[in-house]
Structure formats: structure tokens, C-alpha cells
Amino acid sequence: MDAILNQLFGFFSFLLLTVLIIGTPFFLVFLLFHIFIFIKQEDGTGALVLKGKYEKTILFKRGWRVNVEGTVELGEENLSWIDKIAGWLGYKYMGIRGIHKVFSKKDFVWIKSKSKGVMEKKGPEEARLLLVRFYNYGVEIEKAEDKNSLPLYIAISVSAMIVNLKKAWLDTDDWFSALTAVIEEAVTEYIGQNEFKVITKSGLSTAVFAALRTKLADLERLHGIRVDGMKCVKIDPPEDYRRATLKPWEAEQEADAAQKLAAKKAQDSMGVLVQMYKLASTETDLARRAALEAKADRLVEQIIALDKNALMRVEGGGMIDAAIAAWLKGHMGGTQEGSGGNP
């Protein structure tokens, strides 16, 4: 009996020891995640840790660090032992539960600038992992009036990066509105001083970006937003204005296409006319020769109706010899004089 009890005791002792050896690391990890706050790392983002008020900025951006002013800069971070352990697991240590809190902003609304001038409105959404990389944001100006009070819709793509999360998310009520307000003010002012035609020819982006240099420096200093470029991706007048300005252009394009088609037909007819000359010049029957010349006169009339300069262009380009040129001039002159008396 004692032998059986000893065997059972040995088995359960071994089982308990195995559970402790295997389970302890998992238990410790479980305990760590219930005592401390960790966030899954996503490169190019950051987070704000609060302890009643602002405590620190946590950065998930390789090769970058946060300086004493809370601004991100190039350099390596000084990691604690718990940061290193969390990093191996793909997480970032934030603080202790019940003491620290990760900042989040609810109902955040912003605009993403996509290709081909498309502006995509995002949100309302909760912002917790905050972007710390250059991104193309969109700024829409619905009714900016030019010098002649023509209302314009303008879409601007702005390349910007949050370089100080505290200034952007805590010290500013809405950093995206602050960015939009600076861009909108400069664009509206420039538009109001120029005509629409001048704006479209000279380009909006370069002029406004140059005028904004001081204000963009203030934007970074006060709100932690760094802008490194902007581009006007769309500038549209009202639909009725577009239709009115489009009609003359369409008429001009149609006239140009018709002129090119007529010139092509005239050019093709010139080959037929030259063949008629060759037949007429070798024809011994006077009646047939006269008939060919009559057809040539009618064809010359058709060519002149299509393109009055076709005969001169062909002669000047060296496409026909002197004898044919003299013959054509005679027919063209006679035709023009004859056709001048028609009612």
C-alpha cells in the first residue's frame, strides 16, 4: 500500500512540476498583460500616455526617438528591460493599469487625398495609434471666389507629418482643422487676387506654398504639424461656366477637324487631276481631249471648294512638273474667273 502511495505521490509531484515549468512563463505573460499596459507595435505610429495629464510619448518608428520636448527626431531610443521584452513579443510597454492611460480621440474626422484628385472623407473614428509619418491629406475649399467673383471648388493635396503628438493631439483641439484653416486662408487670399484663367495657367500650388512659409513654420511650432509640400489636384468653376467656355473650344476643334478632312480629300483629288492631264496630253482625238479637260475643270472647282490652297501647295512642294503646273494654273485661273460670275 505504501509503495502505491509513494508511486502516486511521485507521479503527481512530477505532473505538478511539469505544469509549473511549462505554465510559469505563460502565467507570467498573462500577469504582465493584466498589470501593465501594452500596445501592438505598428511602424510609423505613436501613442500618448497620460497620468492624469500628459506623461510621455511612445513611438513605434525604427531609427527615430522622442526628444525632451516631445518632438520626434532621428536617433536610437534608450529602451528599458521591460521595453526590450515587450519588443521581442511585438508590443510596446505603455504603463501600469489604473495609473496610466493611453490617449484616444473619438469622432476624429479627416480627409485622405487619393489619386486623380479624389478626396476621401474618413471618420468619425477613434484615433489611438497616431500616424507619425508623411501622409497625403486632403483640403477641400468649396467656394473660393476669384478676382471676378467666380466661385471655384479647389482640392489641395498636402504632404504632412505629425512630429509632436502632444502639440497636435493635446494642445490643439483639432489639428486637422488647424492645418485646413492655414491652407484655406492662403488659397482663398491668392484666388481673390487673380482671375481664374491666370490661376490655371500660372499654377496655384507653387505660389501659395511660397506665401505660406512663415505660417507653416508656426504650424509646426505651435501644433506639431510639419508640411513639406502641397499640390492643387483640382480647381473647378461652376458647371454653367464650364459649359459656356467649352462651347467655343469644341467649335474650334470641330472646325479644325473639318479643315483637315477637306485638305485630305483635296490632296487625294490632286492625284486624279494629274492623271487627267497625262491622258489629255496624249489624247489625239480632240473631242475626247475636250471632254477630259472639262472634267478637269470640274475637279479643279471641287478641289478649290475643299481647299483653295491645295493647288499652290502641291506645285510649291515639287509634286508636279512645270508643264502640269502651267496647265493647272490655266484651269484654276479660268475656273476662278468663271465661278466668280455665278450668282
Sequence and secondary structure as in RCSB ss.txt:
>XXXX:A:sequence
MDAILNQLFGFFSFLLLTVLIIGTPFFLVFLLFHIFIFIKQEDGTGALVLKGKYEKTILFKRGWRVNVEGTVELG
EENLSWIDKIAGWLGYKYMGIRGIHKVFSKKDFVWIKSKSKGVMEKKGPEEARLLLVRFYNYGVEIEKAEDKNSL
PLYIAISVSAMIVNLKKAWLDTDDWFSALTAVIEEAVTEYIGQNEFKVITKSGLSTAVFAALRTKLADLERLHGI
RVDGMKCVKIDPPEDYRRATLKPWEAEQEADAAQKLAAKKAQDSMGVLVQMYKLASTETDLARRAALEAKADRLV
EQIIALDKNALMRVEGGGMIDAAIAAWLKGHMGGTQEGSGGNP
>XXXX:A:secstr
 HHHHHHHHHHHHHHHHHHHHHHHHHHHHHHHHHHEEEEE  TTEEEEEESSSEEEEEEE TTEEE TTSBEEES
     HHHHHHHHTTEEEEEEBTTBEE  EEEEEEEEE GGG EEEEEEEEE SEE S EEEEEEEEEEE TT  
EEEEEEEEEEEESBHIIIIISSS HHHHHHHHHHHHHHHHHHTS HHHHHHH HHHHHHHHTHHHHHHHHHHH E
EEEEEEEEEEE  HHHHHHHHHHHHHHHHHHHHHHHHHHHHHHHHHHHHHHHHHHHH   HHHHHHHHHHHHHHH
HHHHHH TTHHHHHHHTT S HHHHHHHHHHHHHHHHHHHT  
